[in-house]
């Protein structure tokens, strides 16, 4: 459905993804020509070719991830140290994104925490946002 040249178009549900009531964005527009044009404009930003230091940033944060696992989450004998892999991968992703976007990363992996409660805020907001987008007028 989201693939290039797909015959399927977005359902009315996507209209609920607007950030501003009277303004469509890439995720909310139902006009396929507008959507295709916006995707073409944004596509170069997702290739990774124009991001200086991308591989180095990924490598650096992968090492931080491995260090975190070794430091806090390797079980020994009868001592189990469970780890929420999904949360740690979210920390990894956020650290890479903030590193390449803003320079210094947030440091979620080094601190092993939800810096500035970003994930917690999204977990509280998203159910309401999803419900609102589902029952939009």
N, C-alpha and C positions, 0 to 999 in steps of 0.2 A: 504494500500500500504506500509506503514512503519511498519506494525505489524510483529511480529516474524513469520517466516516460510511462509510469503506471497509469492504467485506465481508471483507477479508483481515485476518488476525491475525498476530502475531509468531511466528516459529518458535522452537524450543527453543534455538537459538543465542543468542538474546537473554538467556537465563538466565546466560550467561557474562559479562554486563556488570555484574554486581553488584560493588559496592565493598566490601560486607560480606557474608559468606557467607550469613547467615540473613535478610538484609534486602533486599527488592527496591527499586529506584529507578525513576524515570521510564523509563529505557532498558532495564531488565531485566524489568519486570513483564509477564507474559503475560495477566493478567486485564484484558480490554478495558475493563470498567467502571472499574476502578481507574486504568488508564492514561488514559482519557478525562477522569476527574475531576482527575487530577494535571496534565494538559495545560491544562485550563481554569483551574486555579489559577495556573499559571506563565505563561499567555499574555499577561497585561497587561505583564509584564516585557520582552516582546519587541516591543512596538508602537513604542517610542521616544517615546511621548507624555509619559511621566513622567520623562524624562531631561533635566534642565536642562543646557543648553549642548551638546547632542548635535551640532547642525549646526555650531556654532563649532569643536568638537573635530575633527570630520571635516575641515572646511575647513583648520584649522591643520595637521593632519598630512598632508593632501594637498599643501599648500604645501611642507612638509618633504620629502615624497616627490619632488616636482618639482625642488626645490633639489638633492636628492641625485643625481638623474639628471643634471641639468645640470653638477653639480660633478665627478662621477666617471665617468659612463658614456656620454658623448657621444663617439663615435668621430670622428676627424679624419684625413683622408687615408688613409694606409696603417696608421695606429695604431687597432687595433680594441680596444674596451673592452667586452667582453661583460658582461651583467648577468643574474643569475638572477631573472627577473620573479616567479616563484612565491615565492621567499624575500623579496623586497622587499615584495610584497603581504602576506605573513605579518607582516613588521615593521610595516607600516602598520596592519594589523588589530590587532595586539597593542598598539601605541601608542594607538590610539583606545580600545580596551577598557580598558586600564589607566588612561588619562586620565579616562574617565567613571566608572570604578569606584572608583579610589583617589585621584584628584586628580592628583598628578604622574605622568606616563607613564614608561615604562621608558626611552625614548629610543633605541629600536632604529634608527630612521631617521636621527637626528642622528649617532649613532655608527657607523651602517652595520655593526652587529654583533648577534649573538645575545646580548643582555644576559643575564647570569646563566646562560647555556647552556640556556635553557628549551627551545628547539627541538631542540638536540642531545640533551638528555635524553629528549624525547619520541620522537625518531627511534630511540634505543636501546631504549626501553621498549615502544613500540607493537608491534613484531613479536612480542615475547614475550607481550604482553597479548592480541593477536589470536590467536596460537596457543593460548594457555590457554583463551580463550573458545570456541574452535572444538572443542577436545577435552575440554570440561568433563564431569564425571561424570554 
